[in-house]
Amino acid sequence: MEAGTEQSKEESSEDFNIRKSSSSSSVDEDERKLLAGSYWLVRILFIRSFSAIYFVAFLIALYQNKQLLGRNGLLPIHLYLQNIQKNIGSESSWKLMSFVPTLFWWVPEEYIDISLDSMATVGLVVSGTMVFLGAGNVIMFFILWGLYQSLSNVGQRWYSFGWESQLLEMGFLAMFLSPVLSLSQFPRHTPTSWTNVWGNRWMIFRIMIGAGLIKMRGDSCWRDLTCMNYHYEVCAFCVHYYYQYCPPKGYYIRKVVSISLGLLLAYLSIPVVQNLLSSRQQMNTSFEPLRIINTYGAFGSVTKERTEVIIEGTYDFNFGKNGEGADWEEIEFNCKPGNVSRRPCIISPYHYRLDWLMWFAAFQSYQHNPWLLHFCAKLLAGDPSLNSLIAHNPFKEKPPNFVRALHYQYKYTKIGSKESKRGQWWKRKKKGVYLPIINIDSLKDIMSGQGWKWYKDSK
């Protein structure tokens, strides 16, 4: 009887060990399938990194969009949508949505400001949660993509650059990267899709080949390897002050290596689509309203000098034709060059949209940038919404009587020069008058024609 009991125990123990071994083998097999060539860890890194980019994008929207796009913004959303509705000739929100996909078709004018803040806040919460968890799902990615789609499509000039389309295209691909509902970092039943992997590879390829082709067909300085002689000064970042004075030989080596690697990658990659090879190539273009299919290209033409529009105001009434004899004070922006003694800023990945367009405005005339006149009108009227968009407003307490804008060329001071020892980062030379002297009354017709708020109670 004792022998039978012992035999039974041995059989039970053996059976348990077999089950344990089988279970262990199954777990090992699952772990092997989970990790080997499956992109699980890369997916966590991608979700965290991409969600962080979304977080910054919505942070920018929260702090700037109401002043730029709000009901009393520099380019109000409701006026933009009214013009589109008039051109299309339809009052159906769904039909209008097919031309300009945005939730703002259903937002009454009086709720635009709160809607801008609400969308940005929701985007911050969702993207921040995904950064913290290192995981996301289709619903969360769709919320982020839909909200940013709504903002970008009414962003007008402020959202007119290639990186906005790039964020939306990558955001669309990211929706196919995660499970529908689960927030697990390692969802066993949703491995990383090869469609998503190759979709992102194809996008990276198009960005790189587009950046190369636009330079080959663009400014001649890319072909003679001299663009970097100007580029650092034109971009005006803090570290570029030092890069500008690197030996010229270093620029040649950098560009030769960069171009060689680019050509090698292009040769080993699949043929570029017909548009990229076309003689009428379109760069930084979206081919449908949702901005899922885009082409990319950067810095096809490079300006050879850094020019700036410097806005000034005065309380004086007695002065010469061009303002001689008046005490003019400058408006200092958050990041763009102004005061020659202020250090060039480092802001990436944050983005000052007004500062960025002020740089582009310097290439053109003020007639091509009506928002600049709206900015001046707000300054002349003492509109407090302007203060959050600029670093220093000397007219915060009392608005100026007159405003003008001058055109300057900026160049870095040389390291060790007299200007540099005095604390100057820049030296500047006046090119002329950009915007003649104006007061609030001289802008009445322009404000009325654009549909902007008229400050009738101003001086």
Buried (B, 14 or more C-beta within 10 A) or exposed (E): EEEEEEEEEEEEEEEEEEEEEEEEEEEEEEEEEEEEEBBBEEBBEBBBEBBBBBBBBBBBBBBBBBBBBBBBBBBBBBBBBEEBBEEBEBEEEEEBBEBBBBBBBEBEBEEBBEBBBBBBBBBBEBBBBBBEBBBBBBBBBBBBBBBBBBBBBBBBBBBEBBBBBBBBBBBBBBBEBBBEEBBEBBBEEBBBBEEBBEBBEBBEBBBBBBBBBBBEBBBEBBBEBBBBBBBBBBBBBEEBBEBBEEEEEEBBEEBEEEBEEBEEBBEEBEEBEEBBEEEEBEBBBBEEBBBBBBBBBBBBEBBEEBBBBBBBBBBBEEBEEEBEEBEBBBBBBBBBBBBBEBEBBEEEEBBBBBBBBBBBBBEEEBEEBBBBBBBBBBBBBBBEBBBEBBBBBEBEEEBBBBBBBBBBBBBBBEEEEEBBEEEBBBBBEEBEBBBEBBBBEBBEEBBEEBEBBBBEEBE
